[in-house]
Amino acid sequence: MSDNNTQRTREIAKRVTIAEINGIEEFEQAEGEMATKYAHLPTGEKVNRIFVVGTITELRELDSGSIMMTVVDSVGNDVKVFTGEYNLEAHQTAKQLLDEDNVPPEYVFMVGKLSESNNDEYPVPSISPEFMRTVSTEEINHARQDIADTVADREVTE
């Protein structure tokens, strides 16, 4: 809670595609204590938290104890996903996949925040999931359609 007794609320996760994530060219850090970091989607919309679906095609534990995954959409766009001690629920899910010797591919739903690393020319986005779960083929197909409809609506209104 802040000094004026207002409580911070989480922003609702916006449905995005991996292609939109890969199209991000700018991140923006708000000012102030506990400032929010936003990514600018190709449509110009700012997002803080995202909902994304895809297929885990790579899953491995790093020397740091974090788990790195590659998640791919239905047309081959991919994004790196990193779990660790700051996103314990998602990390435990990824760890369970490793421990159970579940070999990718695995369909997943994720809610999380975007992070960035930079190369010489542009930011390279990745996902830090807060929540992640494996899903069925039926569930992922439904979610893909829902996200496609949301993206189409967003592009029409931009």
Protein Blocks (a to p, Z undefined) as FASTA:
>chain_A
ZZkopacdddddddddfklmmmpcbdcddedehiacddddfkopacfbdcdddddfbdcd
dfkopacdddddfkopacdddddfklmmlmmmmmmmmmnopacdddddddddddddddfk
bccdddddfbdcdddfklmmmmmmmmmmmmmmmmmmZZ
